[in-house]
Amino acid sequence: MDEFEYLEKSKNEIITIDNLNKKNDCFIRYLFSDEGNENIVLDFINGVMIDLNFQTFNNVVILNPFNLTKYLDGKESIV
């Protein structure tokens, strides 16, 4: 099945926790929780804040409570 057929088939499918791609969740958590990606997180947060006409932030500090190594092999681990 090519990508177009897959998208066509799944467009009316109800999204549940069981059919979400867990790799996407891991990637987003890695991107937003990895030390060194503070600028990405700050830009994302400020983009949302600007859209809502709220004040923006000057800096963020990433405190990573996720253990992605264990999460990929089984259940999620949060410290």
PDB file with SEQRES, HELIX, SHEET and CRYST1 records, atoms N, CA, C and O in Angstrom:
SEQRES   1 A   79  MET ASP GLU PHE GLU TYR LEU GLU LYS SER LYS ASN GLU          
SEQRES   2 A   79  ILE ILE THR ILE ASP ASN LEU ASN LYS LYS ASN ASP CYS          
SEQRES   3 A   79  PHE ILE ARG TYR LEU PHE SER ASP GLU GLY ASN GLU ASN          
SEQRES   4 A   79  ILE VAL LEU ASP PHE ILE ASN GLY VAL MET ILE ASP LEU          
SEQRES   5 A   79  ASN PHE GLN THR PHE ASN ASN VAL VAL ILE LEU ASN PRO          
SEQRES   6 A   79  PHE ASN LEU THR LYS TYR LEU ASP GLY LYS GLU SER ILE          
SEQRES   7 A   79  VAL                                                          
HELIX    1 AA1 GLU A    3  SER A   10  1                                   8    
HELIX    2 AA2 LYS A   22  SER A   33  1                                  12    
HELIX    3 AA3 GLU A   38  ASP A   51  1                                  14    
HELIX    4 AA4 LEU A   68  ASP A   73  1                                   6    
CRYST1    1.000    1.000    1.000  90.00  90.00  90.00 P 1           1          
ATOM      1  N   MET A   1       0.857  -1.181   0.000  1.00  0.00           N  
ATOM      2  CA  MET A   1       0.000   0.000   0.000  1.00  0.00           C  
ATOM      3  C   MET A   1       0.900   1.241   0.000  1.00  0.00           C  
ATOM      4  O   MET A   1       1.754   1.388   0.874  1.00  0.00           O  
ATOM      5  N   ASP A   2       0.711   2.118  -0.965  1.00  0.00           N  
ATOM      6  CA  ASP A   2       1.534   3.325  -0.996  1.00  0.00           C  
ATOM      7  C   ASP A   2       0.993   4.362  -0.010  1.00  0.00           C  
ATOM      8  O   ASP A   2      -0.067   4.175   0.587  1.00  0.00           O  
ATOM      9  N   GLU A   3       1.734   5.447   0.148  1.00  0.00           N  
ATOM     10  CA  GLU A   3       1.387   6.459   1.153  1.00  0.00           C  
ATOM     11  C   GLU A   3       0.024   7.097   0.894  1.00  0.00           C  
ATOM     12  O   GLU A   3      -0.728   7.360   1.833  1.00  0.00           O  
ATOM     13  N   PHE A   4      -0.292   7.345  -0.368  1.00  0.00           N  
ATOM     14  CA  PHE A   4      -1.576   7.968  -0.683  1.00  0.00           C  
ATOM     15  C   PHE A   4      -2.729   7.051  -0.298  1.00  0.00           C  
ATOM     16  O   PHE A   4      -3.713   7.495   0.293  1.00  0.00           O  
ATOM     17  N   GLU A   5      -2.603   5.765  -0.637  1.00  0.00           N  
ATOM     18  CA  GLU A   5      -3.655   4.807  -0.276  1.00  0.00           C  
ATOM     19  C   GLU A   5      -3.807   4.715   1.238  1.00  0.00           C  
ATOM     20  O   GLU A   5      -4.924   4.637   1.751  1.00  0.00           O  
ATOM     21  N   TYR A   6      -2.691   4.724   1.948  1.00  0.00           N  
ATOM     22  CA  TYR A   6      -2.735   4.666   3.411  1.00  0.00           C  
ATOM     23  C   TYR A   6      -3.453   5.886   3.987  1.00  0.00           C  
ATOM     24  O   TYR A   6      -4.292   5.755   4.877  1.00  0.00           O  
ATOM     25  N   LEU A   7      -3.120   7.069   3.475  1.00  0.00           N  
ATOM     26  CA  LEU A   7      -3.771   8.295   3.950  1.00  0.00           C  
ATOM     27  C   LEU A   7      -5.260   8.290   3.622  1.00  0.00           C  
ATOM     28  O   LEU A   7      -6.087   8.675   4.448  1.00  0.00           O  
ATOM     29  N   GLU A   8      -5.591   7.854   2.418  1.00  0.00           N  
ATOM     30  CA  GLU A   8      -6.995   7.796   2.008  1.00  0.00           C  
ATOM     31  C   GLU A   8      -7.775   6.836   2.904  1.00  0.00           C  
ATOM     32  O   GLU A   8      -8.901   7.132   3.305  1.00  0.00           O  
ATOM     33  N   LYS A   9      -7.182   5.698   3.214  1.00  0.00           N  
ATOM     34  CA  LYS A   9      -7.838   4.698   4.058  1.00  0.00           C  
ATOM     35  C   LYS A   9      -8.007   5.197   5.491  1.00  0.00           C  
ATOM     36  O   LYS A   9      -9.023   4.926   6.131  1.00  0.00           O  
ATOM     37  N   SER A  10      -7.016   5.922   5.992  1.00  0.00           N  
ATOM     38  CA  SER A  10      -7.032   6.299   7.404  1.00  0.00           C  
ATOM     39  C   SER A  10      -7.662   7.667   7.683  1.00  0.00           C  
ATOM     40  O   SER A  10      -7.759   8.061   8.846  1.00  0.00           O  
ATOM     41  N   LYS A  11      -8.090   8.396   6.660  1.00  0.00           N  
ATOM     42  CA  LYS A  11      -8.602   9.750   6.904  1.00  0.00           C  
ATOM     43  C   LYS A  11      -9.895   9.770   7.713  1.00  0.00           C  
ATOM     44  O   LYS A  11     -10.167  10.754   8.401  1.00  0.00           O  
ATOM     45  N   ASN A  12     -10.690   8.718   7.649  1.00  0.00           N  
ATOM     46  CA  ASN A  12     -11.932   8.659   8.420  1.00  0.00           C  
ATOM     47  C   ASN A  12     -11.794   7.834   9.690  1.00  0.00           C  
ATOM     48  O   ASN A  12     -12.767   7.637  10.418  1.00  0.00           O  
ATOM     49  N   GLU A  13     -10.600   7.359   9.951  1.00  0.00           N  
ATOM     50  CA  GLU A  13     -10.360   6.532  11.131  1.00  0.00           C  
ATOM     51  C   GLU A  13     -10.343   7.405  12.385  1.00  0.00           C  
ATOM     52  O   GLU A  13      -9.750   8.483  12.392  1.00  0.00           O  
ATOM     53  N   ILE A  14     -10.984   6.939  13.418  1.00  0.00           N  
ATOM     54  CA  ILE A  14     -10.992   7.652  14.692  1.00  0.00           C  
ATOM     55  C   ILE A  14      -9.634   7.477  15.352  1.00  0.00           C  
ATOM     56  O   ILE A  14      -9.134   6.358  15.467  1.00  0.00           O  
ATOM     57  N   ILE A  15      -9.037   8.578  15.784  1.00  0.00           N  
ATOM     58  CA  ILE A  15      -7.721   8.528  16.413  1.00  0.00           C  
ATOM     59  C   ILE A  15      -7.889   8.137  17.874  1.00  0.00           C  
ATOM     60  O   ILE A  15      -8.611   8.785  18.631  1.00  0.00           O  
ATOM     61  N   THR A  16      -7.211   7.075  18.246  1.00  0.00           N  
ATOM     62  CA  THR A  16      -7.209   6.620  19.640  1.00  0.00           C  
ATOM     63  C   THR A  16      -5.771   6.473  20.098  1.00  0.00           C  
ATOM     64  O   THR A  16      -4.844   6.542  19.292  1.00  0.00           O  
ATOM     65  N   ILE A  17      -5.592   6.275  21.374  1.00  0.00           N  
ATOM     66  CA  ILE A  17      -4.247   6.097  21.912  1.00  0.00           C  
ATOM     67  C   ILE A  17      -3.590   4.840  21.343  1.00  0.00           C  
ATOM     68  O   ILE A  17      -2.364   4.755  21.276  1.00  0.00           O  
ATOM     69  N   ASP A  18      -4.401   3.868  20.935  1.00  0.00           N  
ATOM     70  CA  ASP A  18      -3.865   2.609  20.419  1.00  0.00           C  
ATOM     71  C   ASP A  18      -3.331   2.721  18.997  1.00  0.00           C  
ATOM     72  O   ASP A  18      -2.436   1.963  18.622  1.00  0.00           O  
ATOM     73  N   ASN A  19      -3.857   3.652  18.191  1.00  0.00           N  
ATOM     74  CA  ASN A  19      -3.392   3.720  16.811  1.00  0.00           C  
ATOM     75  C   ASN A  19      -2.499   4.923  16.517  1.00  0.00           C  
ATOM     76  O   ASN A  19      -2.205   5.201  15.355  1.00  0.00           O  
ATOM     77  N   LEU A  20      -2.066   5.637  17.549  1.00  0.00           N  
ATOM     78  CA  LEU A  20      -1.089   6.709  17.353  1.00  0.00           C  
ATOM     79  C   LEU A  20       0.300   6.111  17.175  1.00  0.00           C  
ATOM     80  O   LEU A  20       0.613   5.077  17.764  1.00  0.00           O  
ATOM     81  N   ASN A  21       1.113   6.743  16.384  1.00  0.00           N  
ATOM     82  CA  ASN A  21       2.480   6.280  16.182  1.00  0.00           C  
ATOM     83  C   ASN A  21       3.330   6.738  17.360  1.00  0.00           C  
ATOM     84  O   ASN A  21       3.581   7.932  17.521  1.00  0.00           O  
ATOM     85  N   LYS A  22       3.764   5.809  18.169  1.00  0.00           N  
ATOM     86  CA  LYS A  22       4.534   6.129  19.382  1.00  0.00           C  
ATOM     87  C   LYS A  22       5.879   6.774  19.047  1.00  0.00           C  
ATOM     88  O   LYS A  22       6.440   7.495  19.871  1.00  0.00           O  
ATOM     89  N   LYS A  23       6.395   6.521  17.854  1.00  0.00           N  
ATOM     90  CA  LYS A  23       7.673   7.124  17.464  1.00  0.00           C  
ATOM     91  C   LYS A  23       7.553   8.639  17.385  1.00  0.00           C  
ATOM     92  O   LYS A  23       8.501   9.349  17.720  1.00  0.00           O  
ATOM     93  N   ASN A  24       6.417   9.138  16.953  1.00  0.00           N  
ATOM     94  CA  ASN A  24       6.220  10.588  16.885  1.00  0.00           C  
ATOM     95  C   ASN A  24       6.300  11.203  18.270  1.00  0.00           C  
ATOM     96  O   ASN A  24       6.925  12.247  18.456  1.00  0.00           O  
ATOM     97  N   ASP A  25       5.666  10.555  19.243  1.00  0.00           N  
ATOM     98  CA  ASP A  25       5.680  11.043  20.616  1.00  0.00           C  
ATOM     99  C   ASP A  25       7.105  11.067  21.159  1.00  0.00           C  
ATOM    100  O   ASP A  25       7.508  12.033  21.807  1.00  0.00           O  
ATOM    101  N   CYS A  26       7.862  10.016  20.899  1.00  0.00           N  
ATOM    102  CA  CYS A  26       9.252   9.955  21.372  1.00  0.00           C  
ATOM    103  C   CYS A  26      10.092  11.046  20.738  1.00  0.00           C  
ATOM    104  O   CYS A  26      10.912  11.669  21.413  1.00  0.00           O  
ATOM    105  N   PHE A  27       9.900  11.286  19.446  1.00  0.00           N  
ATOM    106  CA  PHE A  27      10.673  12.315  18.766  1.00  0.00           C  
ATOM    107  C   PHE A  27      10.381  13.692  19.345  1.00  0.00           C  
ATOM    108  O   PHE A  27      11.305  14.465  19.598  1.00  0.00           O  
ATOM    109  N   ILE A  28       9.105  14.008  19.557  1.00  0.00           N  
ATOM    110  CA  ILE A  28       8.733  15.320  20.100  1.00  0.00           C  
ATOM    111  C   ILE A  28       9.278  15.486  21.508  1.00  0.00           C  
ATOM    112  O   ILE A  28       9.795  16.547  21.855  1.00  0.00           O  
ATOM    113  N   ARG A  29       9.163  14.440  22.321  1.00  0.00           N  
ATOM    114  CA  ARG A  29       9.708  14.523  23.679  1.00  0.00           C  
ATOM    115  C   ARG A  29      11.219  14.707  23.641  1.00  0.00           C  
ATOM    116  O   ARG A  29      11.772  15.488  24.415  1.00  0.00           O  
ATOM    117  N   TYR A  30      11.886  13.991  22.743  1.00  0.00           N  
ATOM    118  CA  TYR A  30      13.334  14.138  22.620  1.00  0.00           C  
ATOM    119  C   TYR A  30      13.681  15.560  22.181  1.00  0.00           C  
ATOM    120  O   TYR A  30      14.576  16.187  22.747  1.00  0.00           O  
ATOM    121  N   LEU A  31      12.980  16.058  21.185  1.00  0.00           N  
ATOM    122  CA  LEU A  31      13.259  17.387  20.652  1.00  0.00           C  
ATOM    123  C   LEU A  31      13.054  18.470  21.701  1.00  0.00           C  
ATOM    124  O   LEU A  31      13.880  19.374  21.828  1.00  0.00           O  
ATOM    125  N   PHE A  32      11.964  18.388  22.451  1.00  0.00           N  
ATOM    126  CA  PHE A  32      11.634  19.429  23.418  1.00  0.00           C  
ATOM    127  C   PHE A  32      12.260  19.218  24.790  1.00  0.00           C  
ATOM    128  O   PHE A  32      12.207  20.122  25.624  1.00  0.00           O  
ATOM    129  N   SER A  33      12.849  18.057  25.052  1.00  0.00           N  
ATOM    130  CA  SER A  33      13.386  17.823  26.394  1.00  0.00           C  
ATOM    131  C   SER A  33      14.889  17.592  26.412  1.00  0.00           C  
ATOM    132  O   SER A  33      15.458  17.359  27.478  1.00  0.00           O  
ATOM    133  N   ASP A  34      15.540  17.651  25.266  1.00  0.00           N  
ATOM    134  CA  ASP A  34      16.979  17.415  25.207  1.00  0.00           C  
ATOM    135  C   ASP A  34      17.731  18.715  25.490  1.00  0.00           C  
ATOM    136  O   ASP A  34      17.483  19.741  24.856  1.00  0.00           O  
ATOM    137  N   GLU A  35      18.650  18.653  26.447  1.00  0.00           N  
ATOM    138  CA  GLU A  35      19.461  19.837  26.738  1.00  0.00           C  
ATOM    139  C   GLU A  35      20.207  20.241  25.476  1.00  0.00           C  
ATOM    140  O   GLU A  35      20.756  19.394  24.771  1.00  0.00           O  
ATOM    141  N   GLY A  36      20.226  21.522  25.198  1.00  0.00           N  
ATOM    142  CA  GLY A  36      20.824  22.034  23.974  1.00  0.00           C  
ATOM    143  C   GLY A  36      19.774  22.490  22.974  1.00  0.00           C  
ATOM    144  O   GLY A  36      20.089  23.196  22.016  1.00  0.00           O  
ATOM    145  N   ASN A  37      18.519  22.086  23.194  1.00  0.00           N  
ATOM    146  CA  ASN A  37      17.424  22.483  22.309  1.00  0.00           C  
ATOM    147  C   ASN A  37      16.559  23.581  22.925  1.00  0.00           C  
ATOM    148  O   ASN A  37      15.394  23.744  22.559  1.00  0.00           O  
ATOM    149  N   GLU A  38      17.132  24.324  23.852  1.00  0.00           N  
ATOM    150  CA  GLU A  38      16.378  25.379  24.525  1.00  0.00           C  
ATOM    151  C   GLU A  38      15.820  26.409  23.547  1.00  0.00           C  
ATOM    152  O   GLU A  38      14.710  26.905  23.741  1.00  0.00           O  
ATOM    153  N   ASN A  39      16.575  26.736  22.502  1.00  0.00           N  
ATOM    154  CA  ASN A  39      16.094  27.729  21.527  1.00  0.00           C  
ATOM    155  C   ASN A  39      14.864  27.235  20.774  1.00  0.00           C  
ATOM    156  O   ASN A  39      13.963  28.018  20.476  1.00  0.00           O  
ATOM    157  N   ILE A  40      14.822  25.935  20.464  1.00  0.00           N  
ATOM    158  CA  ILE A  40      13.658  25.366  19.780  1.00  0.00           C  
ATOM    159  C   ILE A  40      12.433  25.454  20.682  1.00  0.00           C  
ATOM    160  O   ILE A  40      11.355  25.856  20.243  1.00  0.00           O  
ATOM    161  N   VAL A  41      12.610  25.073  21.951  1.00  0.00           N  
ATOM    162  CA  VAL A  41      11.508  25.119  22.917  1.00  0.00           C  
ATOM    163  C   VAL A  41      11.042  26.557  23.116  1.00  0.00           C  
ATOM    164  O   VAL A  41       9.842  26.831  23.130  1.00  0.00           O  
ATOM    165  N   LEU A  42      11.984  27.462  23.267  1.00  0.00           N  
ATOM    166  CA  LEU A  42      11.652  28.874  23.478  1.00  0.00           C  
ATOM    167  C   LEU A  42      10.888  29.442  22.279  1.00  0.00           C  
ATOM    168  O   LEU A  42       9.898  30.151  22.458  1.00  0.00           O  
ATOM    169  N   ASP A  43      11.338  29.138  21.069  1.00  0.00           N  
ATOM    170  CA  ASP A  43      10.639  29.618  19.872  1.00  0.00           C  
ATOM    171  C   ASP A  43       9.222  29.059  19.789  1.00  0.00           C  
ATOM    172  O   ASP A  43       8.291  29.776  19.422  1.00  0.00           O  
ATOM    173  N   PHE A  44       9.055  27.785  20.129  1.00  0.00           N  
ATOM    174  CA  PHE A  44       7.726  27.175  20.098  1.00  0.00           C  
ATOM    175  C   PHE A  44       6.797  27.841  21.115  1.00  0.00           C  
ATOM    176  O   PHE A  44       5.681  28.240  20.784  1.00  0.00           O  
ATOM    177  N   ILE A  45       7.273  27.955  22.349  1.00  0.00           N  
ATOM    178  CA  ILE A  45       6.457  28.568  23.406  1.00  0.00           C  
ATOM    179  C   ILE A  45       6.110  30.008  23.047  1.00  0.00           C  
ATOM    180  O   ILE A  45       4.957  30.420  23.172  1.00  0.00           O  
ATOM    181  N   ASN A  46       7.101  30.771  22.602  1.00  0.00           N  
ATOM    182  CA  ASN A  46       6.841  32.174  22.264  1.00  0.00           C  
ATOM    183  C   ASN A  46       5.914  32.316  21.058  1.00  0.00           C  
ATOM    184  O   ASN A  46       5.139  33.270  20.983  1.00  0.00           O  
ATOM    185  N   GLY A  47       5.987  31.381  20.118  1.00  0.00           N  
ATOM    186  CA  GLY A  47       5.061  31.404  18.986  1.00  0.00           C  
ATOM    187  C   GLY A  47       3.622  31.267  19.444  1.00  0.00           C  
ATOM    188  O   GLY A  47       2.734  31.966  18.956  1.00  0.00           O  
ATOM    189  N   VAL A  48       3.398  30.361  20.387  1.00  0.00           N  
ATOM    190  CA  VAL A  48       2.052  30.188  20.946  1.00  0.00           C  
ATOM    191  C   VAL A  48       1.647  31.428  21.730  1.00  0.00           C  
ATOM    192  O   VAL A  48       0.518  31.903  21.609  1.00  0.00           O  
ATOM    193  N   MET A  49       2.565  31.948  22.531  1.00  0.00           N  
ATOM    194  CA  MET A  49       2.259  33.122  23.357  1.00  0.00           C  
ATOM    195  C   MET A  49       1.913  34.332  22.488  1.00  0.00           C  
ATOM    196  O   MET A  49       0.984  35.075  22.806  1.00  0.00           O  
ATOM    197  N   ILE A  50       2.641  34.532  21.410  1.00  0.00           N  
ATOM    198  CA  ILE A  50       2.376  35.656  20.501  1.00  0.00           C  
ATOM    199  C   ILE A  50       0.996  35.504  19.864  1.00  0.00           C  
ATOM    200  O   ILE A  50       0.251  36.478  19.761  1.00  0.00           O  
ATOM    201  N   ASP A  51       0.651  34.280  19.433  1.00  0.00           N  
ATOM    202  CA  ASP A  51      -0.671  34.045  18.848  1.00  0.00           C  
ATOM    203  C   ASP A  51      -1.793  34.367  19.820  1.00  0.00           C  
ATOM    204  O   ASP A  51      -2.882  34.767  19.406  1.00  0.00           O  
ATOM    205  N   LEU A  52      -1.533  34.194  21.107  1.00  0.00           N  
ATOM    206  CA  LEU A  52      -2.545  34.459  22.133  1.00  0.00           C  
ATOM    207  C   LEU A  52      -2.456  35.879  22.701  1.00  0.00           C  
ATOM    208  O   LEU A  52      -3.177  36.230  23.636  1.00  0.00           O  
ATOM    209  N   ASN A  53      -1.562  36.691  22.125  1.00  0.00           N  
ATOM    210  CA  ASN A  53      -1.332  38.063  22.591  1.00  0.00           C  
ATOM    211  C   ASN A  53      -0.883  38.120  24.048  1.00  0.00           C  
ATOM    212  O   ASN A  53      -1.268  39.021  24.792  1.00  0.00           O  
ATOM    213  N   PHE A  54      -0.062  37.144  24.446  1.00  0.00           N  
ATOM    214  CA  PHE A  54       0.516  37.114  25.789  1.00  0.00           C  
ATOM    215  C   PHE A  54       1.965  37.561  25.710  1.00  0.00           C  
ATOM    216  O   PHE A  54       2.557  37.611  24.632  1.00  0.00           O  
ATOM    217  N   GLN A  55       2.529  37.886  26.870  1.00  0.00           N  
ATOM    218  CA  GLN A  55       3.950  38.231  26.922  1.00  0.00           C  
ATOM    219  C   GLN A  55       4.785  36.988  26.618  1.00  0.00           C  
ATOM    220  O   GLN A  55       4.387  35.862  26.916  1.00  0.00           O  
ATOM    221  N   THR A  56       5.944  37.221  26.024  1.00  0.00           N  
ATOM    222  CA  THR A  56       6.832  36.110  25.681  1.00  0.00           C  
ATOM    223  C   THR A  56       7.880  35.912  26.773  1.00  0.00           C  
ATOM    224  O   THR A  56       8.026  36.732  27.679  1.00  0.00           O  
ATOM    225  N   PHE A  57       8.596  34.809  26.661  1.00  0.00           N  
ATOM    226  CA  PHE A  57       9.649  34.468  27.610  1.00  0.00           C  
ATOM    227  C   PHE A  57      11.010  34.826  27.033  1.00  0.00           C  
ATOM    228  O   PHE A  57      11.182  34.892  25.815  1.00  0.00           O  
ATOM    229  N   ASN A  58      11.982  35.059  27.923  1.00  0.00           N  
ATOM    230  CA  ASN A  58      13.346  35.371  27.491  1.00  0.00           C  
ATOM    231  C   ASN A  58      14.232  34.138  27.431  1.00  0.00           C  
ATOM    232  O   ASN A  58      15.142  34.061  26.605  1.00  0.00           O  
ATOM    233  N   ASN A  59      13.970  33.177  28.302  1.00  0.00           N  
ATOM    234  CA  ASN A  59      14.781  31.960  28.298  1.00  0.00           C  
ATOM    235  C   ASN A  59      14.001  30.812  28.924  1.00  0.00           C  
ATOM    236  O   ASN A  59      13.009  31.024  29.621  1.00  0.00           O  
ATOM    237  N   VAL A  60      14.459  29.606  28.668  1.00  0.00           N  
ATOM    238  CA  VAL A  60      13.888  28.404  29.277  1.00  0.00           C  
ATOM    239  C   VAL A  60      15.028  27.532  29.781  1.00  0.00           C  
ATOM    240  O   VAL A  60      16.151  27.596  29.281  1.00  0.00           O  
ATOM    241  N   VAL A  61      14.721  26.728  30.767  1.00  0.00           N  
ATOM    242  CA  VAL A  61      15.669  25.738  31.276  1.00  0.00           C  
ATOM    243  C   VAL A  61      14.999  24.384  31.132  1.00  0.00           C  
ATOM    244  O   VAL A  61      13.878  24.186  31.600  1.00  0.00           O  
ATOM    245  N   ILE A  62      15.681  23.458  30.486  1.00  0.00           N  
ATOM    246  CA  ILE A  62      15.119  22.129  30.278  1.00  0.00           C  
ATOM    247  C   ILE A  62      15.534  21.226  31.431  1.00  0.00           C  
ATOM    248  O   ILE A  62      16.721  21.028  31.691  1.00  0.00           O  
ATOM    249  N   LEU A  63      14.544  20.691  32.108  1.00  0.00           N  
ATOM    250  CA  LEU A  63      14.748  19.678  33.137  1.00  0.00           C  
ATOM    251  C   LEU A  63      14.145  18.399  32.574  1.00  0.00           C  
ATOM    252  O   LEU A  63      12.926  18.307  32.433  1.00  0.00           O  
ATOM    253  N   ASN A  64      14.963  17.424  32.253  1.00  0.00           N  
ATOM    254  CA  ASN A  64      14.496  16.240  31.543  1.00  0.00           C  
ATOM    255  C   ASN A  64      14.094  15.120  32.496  1.00  0.00           C  
ATOM    256  O   ASN A  64      14.959  14.425  33.028  1.00  0.00           O  
ATOM    257  N   PRO A  65      12.788  14.933  32.721  1.00  0.00           N  
ATOM    258  CA  PRO A  65      12.348  13.860  33.607  1.00  0.00           C  
ATOM    259  C   PRO A  65      12.104  12.539  32.885  1.00  0.00           C  
ATOM    260  O   PRO A  65      11.796  11.545  33.542  1.00  0.00           O  
ATOM    261  N   PHE A  66      12.230  12.488  31.557  1.00  0.00           N  
ATOM    262  CA  PHE A  66      11.891  11.292  30.797  1.00  0.00           C  
ATOM    263  C   PHE A  66      13.104  10.401  30.589  1.00  0.00           C  
ATOM    264  O   PHE A  66      14.200  10.887  30.310  1.00  0.00           O  
ATOM    265  N   ASN A  67      12.910   9.121  30.723  1.00  0.00           N  
ATOM    266  CA  ASN A  67      13.940   8.142  30.426  1.00  0.00           C  
ATOM    267  C   ASN A  67      13.540   7.475  29.113  1.00  0.00           C  
ATOM    268  O   ASN A  67      12.859   6.449  29.117  1.00  0.00           O  
ATOM    269  N   LEU A  68      13.963   8.055  27.990  1.00  0.00           N  
ATOM    270  CA  LEU A  68      13.528   7.577  26.683  1.00  0.00           C  
ATOM    271  C   LEU A  68      14.054   6.192  26.353  1.00  0.00           C  
ATOM    272  O   LEU A  68      13.404   5.456  25.611  1.00  0.00           O  
ATOM    273  N   THR A  69      15.209   5.813  26.880  1.00  0.00           N  
ATOM    274  CA  THR A  69      15.749   4.484  26.610  1.00  0.00           C  
ATOM    275  C   THR A  69      14.796   3.414  27.111  1.00  0.00           C  
ATOM    276  O   THR A  69      14.508   2.459  26.390  1.00  0.00           O  
ATOM    277  N   LYS A  70      14.311   3.555  28.315  1.00  0.00           N  
ATOM    278  CA  LYS A  70      13.363   2.586  28.860  1.00  0.00           C  
ATOM    279  C   LYS A  70      12.009   2.706  28.176  1.00  0.00           C  
ATOM    280  O   LYS A  70      11.321   1.702  27.992  1.00  0.00           O  
ATOM    281  N   TYR A  71      11.619   3.911  27.799  1.00  0.00           N  
ATOM    282  CA  TYR A  71      10.316   4.132  27.176  1.00  0.00           C  
ATOM    283  C   TYR A  71      10.222   3.427  25.831  1.00  0.00           C  
ATOM    284  O   TYR A  71       9.178   2.864  25.502  1.00  0.00           O  
ATOM    285  N   LEU A  72      11.296   3.450  25.051  1.00  0.00           N  
ATOM    286  CA  LEU A  72      11.273   2.826  23.734  1.00  0.00           C  
ATOM    287  C   LEU A  72      11.122   1.314  23.832  1.00  0.00           C  
ATOM    288  O   LEU A  72      10.544   0.692  22.941  1.00  0.00           O  
ATOM    289  N   ASP A  73      11.634   0.716  24.904  1.00  0.00           N  
ATOM    290  CA  ASP A  73      11.559  -0.733  25.059  1.00  0.00           C  
ATOM    291  C   ASP A  73      10.309  -1.195  25.788  1.00  0.00           C  
ATOM    292  O   ASP A  73      10.003  -2.388  25.775  1.00  0.00           O  
ATOM    293  N   GLY A  74       9.599  -0.315  26.406  1.00  0.00           N  
ATOM    294  CA  GLY A  74       8.434  -0.747  27.170  1.00  0.00           C  
ATOM    295  C   GLY A  74       7.639   0.423  27.666  1.00  0.00           C  
ATOM    296  O   GLY A  74       7.297   1.330  26.907  1.00  0.00           O  
ATOM    297  N   LYS A  75       7.347   0.401  28.939  1.00  0.00           N  
ATOM    298  CA  LYS A  75       6.519   1.446  29.533  1.00  0.00           C  
ATOM    299  C   LYS A  75       7.320   2.726  29.736  1.00  0.00           C  
ATOM    300  O   LYS A  75       8.544   2.707  29.857  1.00  0.00           O  
ATOM    301  N   GLU A  76       6.602   3.819  29.769  1.00  0.00           N  
ATOM    302  CA  GLU A  76       7.219   5.126  29.966  1.00  0.00           C  
ATOM    303  C   GLU A  76       7.772   5.235  31.380  1.00  0.00           C  
ATOM    304  O   GLU A  76       7.171   4.752  32.339  1.00  0.00           O  
ATOM    305  N   SER A  77       8.918   5.871  31.487  1.00  0.00           N  
ATOM    306  CA  SER A  77       9.548   6.075  32.788  1.00  0.00           C  
ATOM    307  C   SER A  77       9.767   7.567  32.988  1.00  0.00           C  
ATOM    308  O   SER A  77      10.458   8.211  32.199  1.00  0.00           O  
ATOM    309  N   ILE A  78       9.172   8.116  34.054  1.00  0.00           N  
ATOM    310  CA  ILE A  78       9.351   9.533  34.369  1.00  0.00           C  
ATOM    311  C   ILE A  78       9.984   9.629  35.736  1.00  0.00           C  
ATOM    312  O   ILE A  78       9.474   9.062  36.703  1.00  0.00           O  
ATOM    313  N   VAL A  79      11.103  10.348  35.827  1.00  0.00           N  
ATOM    314  CA  VAL A  79      11.820  10.498  37.091  1.00  0.00           C  
ATOM    315  C   VAL A  79      11.206  11.632  37.881  1.00  0.00           C  
ATOM    316  O   VAL A  79      11.659  11.932  38.985  1.00  0.00           O  
TER     317      VAL A  79                                                      
END                                                                             
